[in-house]
Amino acid sequence: MSINIKKINNFRRLSLLTVIAVYFLILVGGIVRSTGSGMGCPDWPKCFGSWVPPTSVDQLPVDYQDQYAALRAEKNIKFISYLELVGLDEQAQKIRSDKSILIEEEFNVAKTWTEYVNRLIGAIIGLLIFATFIYSLNFFSSKPIISIIALVAMVLTGIQGWFGSIVVSTNLLQWTITVHMVLAIVIVGVLIWIYFQSLTLGKVYKENIDKPQPRLFALLWIALVLMFIQIMLGTQVRESLDVIASSFDNLFRERWIDNLGIDFIIHRSFSLVLLGIHIYLIVKLYQITPSRSRISQMGNFILALMLIEIGTGAAMAYFAIPAFVQPIHLLVGTLIIGVEFLLILHLNYQHRLLAKSKII
């Protein structure tokens, strides 16, 4: 059965746009966190009970802090029951006993609208992911797996939205932010897989690799896993920074780094290990593909991203953690994982083409 080329091209553009949009949301989420705007809206999905948030505290009830604290407490009770249901009794007890979770921030118009814009962008991206699923149905008869994975992406997005409400109701509890970040990376990975599949529709995919590269393939997976671990270490450092910043009343930023512990030292040192692994990886890529091939270009992009990631990390360490650098550092880290995963998909597909050609 032939597939309409125009539909393939449209799907390819849509899937790529969706991936780019999710990365943009990760950047915006980093801005929300670096500006301390995560609790700018104390409820979810609305903001101060409205689809368009207030611009002045005068538009809110006198006891608005008590009202929204009560609503979050009610939501937390349900979440605690879910945690206990799956055996996470320790986490449930911590939420139950931590009274600071219910401390309501005072209204701040800048923080409220920063978080509100973040939610608007999230809603638009949700529509893009839904559109990706709907458009994928055009190829269900020829390649049903694309529609199935697009449906998975849509379900994961719904879960991410719900868990975002938990992050708010628990007053940005540290481990919930980490889970929220992990889910975002998983969603990006699923969407990148869909985009790659769009590249293989309606044409013979070719690249200049003469033989399988199992060691390089394994090294790519190792690099991706280590980069994911590095991001998780980074979240631990960020959690420690939040505690330190609070102890300094968000002042004296130049003293925050000095108060970080072993997590920061490991995170900083591990970045050099990752740089060495990626340089070796790029050298190997150069040896198996022409310099202008798609694979070599992705390798160059990964190396450039690694240098930017280390540069932004150094800027935070030596220049009092500039707020604008934090979201860039987070974005670049997730970009590295995304490009590595795309490179793995390319290499795996070419291994399959080589195996198929030998059979023929």
For each residue, the residues with C-beta under 8 A, 3 or more apart:
1: 141 142
2:
3: 7 8 138 139 142 201 202
4: 7 8 138
5: 8 9 202
6: 9 10
7: 3 4 10 11 135 138 139
8: 3 4 5 11 12 139 198 201 202
9: 5 6 12 13
10: 6 7 13 14 135
11: 7 8 14 15 132 135 136 138 139 198 201
12: 8 9 15 16 195 198 199 201
13: 9 10 16 17
14: 10 11 17 18 128 131 132 135
15: 11 12 18 19 132 191 194 195 198
16: 12 13 19 20 195 198
17: 13 14 20 21 128
18: 14 15 21 22 125 128 129 131 132 191 194 195
19: 15 16 22 23 188 191 192 195 338
20: 16 17 23 24
21: 17 18 24 25 121 124 125 128
22: 18 19 25 26 125 184 187 188 191
23: 19 20 26 27 188 331 334 335 338
24: 20 21 27 28 121
25: 21 22 28 29 118 121 122 125 184
26: 22 23 29 30 184 188 330 331 334
27: 23 24 30 31 327 328 330 331
28: 24 25 31 32 117 118 121 327
29: 25 26 32 33 118 184 327 330
30: 26 27 33 34 326 327 328 329 330 331
31: 27 28 34 35 37 114 118 327
32: 28 29 35 37 38 40 114 115 118
33: 29 30 36 37 38 177 238 326 327
34: 30 31 323 324 326 327
35: 31 32 110 111 114 323
36: 33 111 250
37: 31 32 33 40 108 110 111 112 114 115 118
38: 32 33 115 167 168 172
39: 42 105 111 115 168 171 172
40: 32 37 47 108 110 111 112 113 114 115 116
41: 44 46 47 48 53 112 115 116 119 168
42: 39 48 68 69 71 72 104 105 168
43: 46 47 48 49 68 71 72 168
44: 41 119 164 165 168 169
45: 119 161 165
46: 41 43 49 50 51
47: 40 41 43 50 51 52 53 112 115 116 119
48: 41 42 43 53 54 60 64 68 107 112
49: 43 46
50: 46 47 53 54
51: 46 47
52: 47
53: 41 47 48 50 112 113 116
54: 48 50 57 59 60 107 109 112
55: 59 109 113
56: 59 109
57: 54 60 106 107
58:
59: 54 55 56
60: 48 54 57 64 107
61: 64 67
62:
63: 66 67
64: 48 60 61 67 68 104 107
65: 68 69 104 105 106
66: 63 69 70 104
67: 61 63 64 70 71
68: 42 43 48 64 65 71 72 104
69: 42 65 66 72 73 102 103 104
70: 66 67 73 74
71: 42 43 67 68 74 75
72: 42 43 68 69 75 76 101 102 104 168 169 170 171
73: 69 70 76 77 102
74: 70 71 77 78
75: 71 72 78 79 165 166 169
76: 72 73 79 80 95 101 169 170
77: 73 74 80 81
78: 74 75 81 82
79: 75 76 82 83 95 166 169 170
80: 76 77 83 84 92 95 96
81: 77 78 84 85 92
82: 78 79 85 86
83: 79 80 86 88 89 91 92 95
84: 80 81 87 88 89 92
85: 81 82
86: 82 83
87: 84
88: 83 84 91 92
89: 83 84 92 93
90: 93 94
91: 83 88 94 95 175
92: 80 81 83 84 88 89 95 96
93: 89 90 96 97
94: 90 91 97 98
95: 76 79 80 83 91 92 98 101 170 173
96: 80 92 93
97: 93 94
98: 94 95 101 173
99: 102 103
100: 103 171
101: 72 76 95 98 170 171 173
102: 69 72 73 99 171
103: 69 99 100 171
104: 42 64 65 66 68 69 72
105: 39 42 65 108 111
106: 57 65
107: 48 54 57 60 64 112
108: 37 40 105 111 112
109: 54 55 56 112 113
110: 35 37 40 113 114
111: 35 36 37 39 40 105 108 114 115
112: 37 40 41 47 48 53 54 107 108 109 115 116
113: 40 53 55 109 110 116 117
114: 31 32 35 37 40 110 111 117 118
115: 32 37 38 39 40 41 47 111 112 118 119
116: 40 41 47 53 112 113 119 120
117: 28 113 114 120 121
118: 25 28 29 31 32 37 114 115 121 122
119: 41 44 45 47 115 116 122 123
120: 116 117 123 124
121: 21 24 25 28 117 118 124 125
122: 25 118 119 125 126 161 164
123: 119 120 126 127
124: 21 120 121 127 128
125: 18 21 22 25 121 122 128 129 157
126: 122 123 129 130 157 161
127: 123 124 130 131
128: 14 17 18 21 124 125 131 132
129: 18 125 126 132 133 150 153 154 157 191
130: 126 127 133 134 154
131: 14 18 127 128 134 135
132: 11 14 15 18 128 129 135 136 150 153 191 194
133: 129 130 136 137 147 150 151 153 154
134: 130 131 137
135: 7 10 11 14 131 132 138
136: 11 132 133 139 140 146 147 150 194
137: 133 134 140 147
138: 3 4 7 11 135
139: 3 7 8 11 136 142 143 146 147 201
140: 136 137 143 144 146 147
141: 1 144
142: 1 3 139 201
143: 139 140 146 197 201
144: 140 141 147 148
145: 148 149 197
146: 136 139 140 143 149 150 194 197 198
147: 133 136 137 139 140 144 150 151
148: 144 145 151 152
149: 145 146 152 153 190 193 194 197
150: 129 132 133 136 146 147 153 154 194
151: 133 147 148 154 155
152: 148 149 155 156 190
153: 129 132 133 149 150 156 157 187 190 191 194
154: 129 130 133 150 151 157 158
155: 151 152 158 159
156: 152 153 159 160 183 186 187 190
157: 125 126 129 153 154 160 161 187
158: 154 155 161 162
159: 155 156 162 163 183
160: 156 157 163 164 180 183 184 187
161: 45 122 126 157 158 164 165
162: 158 159 165 166
163: 159 160 166 167 176 179 180 183
164: 44 122 160 161 167 168 180
165: 44 45 75 161 162 168 169
166: 75 79 162 163 169 170 176
167: 38 163 164 170 172 173 176 177 180
168: 38 39 41 42 43 44 72 164 165 171 172
169: 44 72 75 76 79 165 166
170: 72 76 79 95 101 166 167 173 176
171: 39 72 100 101 102 103 168
172: 38 39 167 168 176 177
173: 95 98 101 167 170 176 177
174: 177 178 239 242
175: 91 178 179
176: 163 166 167 170 172 173 179 180
177: 33 167 172 173 174 180 181 235 239
178: 174 175 181 182 232 235 239
179: 163 175 176 182 183
180: 160 163 164 167 176 177 183 184
181: 177 178 184 185 231 235
182: 178 179 185 186 232
183: 156 159 160 163 179 180 186 187
184: 22 25 26 29 160 180 181 187 188 334
185: 181 182 188 189 228 231 334 337
186: 156 182 183 189 190
187: 22 153 156 157 160 183 184 190 191
188: 19 22 23 26 184 185 191 192 334 337 338
189: 185 186 192 193 337 338 341
190: 149 152 153 156 186 187 193 194
191: 15 18 19 22 129 132 153 187 188 194 195
192: 19 188 189 195 196 338 341 342 345
193: 149 189 190 196 197 341 345
194: 15 18 132 136 146 149 150 153 190 191 197 198
195: 12 15 16 18 19 191 192 198 199 342
196: 192 193 199 200 342 345 346 349
197: 143 145 146 149 193 194 200 201
198: 8 11 12 15 16 146 194 195 201
199: 12 195 196 205
200: 196 197 203 205 349
201: 3 8 11 12 139 142 143 197 198
202: 3 5 8
203: 200
204:
205: 199 200 349 350 353
206: 353
207: 289 293 294 295 346 350
208: 289 290 293
209: 212 213 288 289 295 347 350 354
210: 288
211: 354
212: 209 217 351 354 355
213: 209 216 217 284 288 347 351
214: 217 218 351
215: 218 219
216: 213 219 220 281 284 285 288 347
217: 212 213 214 220 221 344 347 348 351
218: 214 215 221 222
219: 215 216 222 223 277 280 281 284
220: 216 217 223 224 281 340 343 344 347
221: 217 218 224 225 344
222: 218 219 225 226 277
223: 219 220 226 227 274 277 278 281 340
224: 220 221 227 228 337 340 341 344
225: 221 222 228 229
226: 222 223 229 230 270 273 274 277
227: 223 224 230 231 274 333 336 337 340
228: 185 224 225 231 232 337
229: 225 226 232 233 270
230: 226 227 233 234 267 270 271 274 333
231: 181 185 227 228 234 235 333 334 337
232: 178 182 228 229 235 236
233: 229 230 236 237 263 266 267 270
234: 230 231 237 238 267 329 330 333
235: 177 178 181 231 232 238 239
236: 232 233 239 240 263 267
237: 233 234 240 241 260 263 264 267
238: 33 234 235 241 242 326
239: 174 177 178 235 236 242 243
240: 236 237 243 244 260 261 263 264
241: 237 238 244 245 256 260 321
242: 174 238 239 245 246
243: 239 240 246 247
244: 240 241 247 248 256 259 260
245: 241 242 248 250 253 256
246: 242 243 249 250
247: 243 244
248: 244 245 251 252 255 256
249: 246
250: 36 245 246
251: 248
252: 248 255 256
253: 245 256 320 321
254: 257 320
255: 248 252 258 259
256: 241 244 245 248 252 253 259 260 320 321
257: 254 260 264 316 317 320 321
258: 255
259: 244 255 256
260: 237 240 241 244 256 257 263 264 265
261: 240 264 265
262: 265 266
263: 233 236 237 240 260 266 267
264: 237 240 257 260 261 267 268
265: 260 261 262 268 269
266: 233 262 263 269 270
267: 230 233 234 236 237 263 264 270 271
268: 264 265 271 313 317
269: 265 266 272 273
270: 226 229 230 233 266 267 273 274
271: 230 267 268 274 275 309 310 313
272: 269 275 276 310
273: 226 269 270 276 277
274: 223 226 227 230 270 271 277 278 306
275: 271 272 278 279 306 307 310
276: 272 273 279 280
277: 219 222 223 226 273 274 280 281
278: 223 274 275 281 282 302 303 306
279: 275 276 282 283 303
280: 219 276 277 283 284
281: 216 219 220 223 277 278 284 285 299 302
282: 278 279 285 286 299 300 302 303
283: 279 280 286 287
284: 213 216 219 280 281 287 288
285: 216 281 282 288 289 295 296 299
286: 282 283 289 291 296 299
287: 283 284
288: 209 210 213 216 284 285 295
289: 207 208 209 285 286 293 295 296
290: 208 293 296
291: 286 296
292: 296 297
293: 207 208 289 290 296 297
294: 207 297 298 346
295: 207 209 285 288 289 298 299 343 346 347
296: 285 286 289 290 291 292 293 299 300
297: 292 293 294 300 301
298: 294 295 301 302 339 342 343 346
299: 281 282 285 286 295 296 302 303 343
300: 282 296 297 303 304
301: 297 298 304 305 339
302: 278 281 282 298 299 305 306 336 339 340 343
303: 278 279 282 299 300 306 307
304: 300 301 307 308
305: 301 302 308 309 332 335 336 339
306: 274 275 278 302 303 309 310 336
307: 275 303 304 310 311
308: 304 305 311 312 328 332
309: 271 305 306 312 313 329 332 333 336
310: 271 272 275 306 307 313 314
311: 307 308 314 315
312: 308 309 315 316 325 328 329 332
313: 268 271 309 310 316 317 329
314: 310 311 317 318
315: 311 312 318 319 322 325
316: 257 312 313 319 321 322 325 326 329
317: 257 268 313 314 321
318: 314 315
319: 315 316 322 325
320: 253 254 256 257
321: 241 253 256 257 316 317 325 326
322: 315 316 319 325 326
323: 34 35 326
324: 34 327 328
325: 312 315 316 319 321 322 328 329
326: 30 33 34 238 316 321 322 323 329 330
327: 27 28 29 30 31 33 34 324 330 331
328: 27 30 308 312 324 325 331 332
329: 30 234 309 312 313 316 325 326 332 333
330: 26 27 29 30 234 326 327 333 334
331: 23 26 27 30 327 328 334 335
332: 305 308 309 312 328 329 335 336
333: 227 230 231 234 309 329 330 336 337
334: 23 26 184 185 188 231 330 331 337 338
335: 23 305 331 332 338 339
336: 227 302 305 306 309 332 333 339 340
337: 185 188 189 224 227 228 231 333 334 340 341
338: 19 23 188 189 192 334 335 341 342
339: 298 301 302 305 335 336 342 343
340: 220 223 224 227 302 336 337 343 344
341: 189 192 193 224 337 338 344 345
342: 192 195 196 298 338 339 345 346
343: 220 295 298 299 302 339 340 346 347
344: 217 220 221 224 340 341 347 348
345: 192 193 196 341 342 348 349
346: 196 207 294 295 298 342 343 349 350
347: 209 213 216 217 220 295 343 344 350 351
348: 217 344 345 351 352
349: 196 200 205 345 346 352 353
350: 205 207 209 346 347 353 354
351: 212 213 214 217 347 348 354 355
352: 348 349 355 356
353: 205 206 349 350 356 357
354: 209 211 212 350 351 357 358
355: 212 351 352 358 359
356: 352 353 359 360
357: 353 354 360
358: 354 355
359: 355 356
360: 356 357
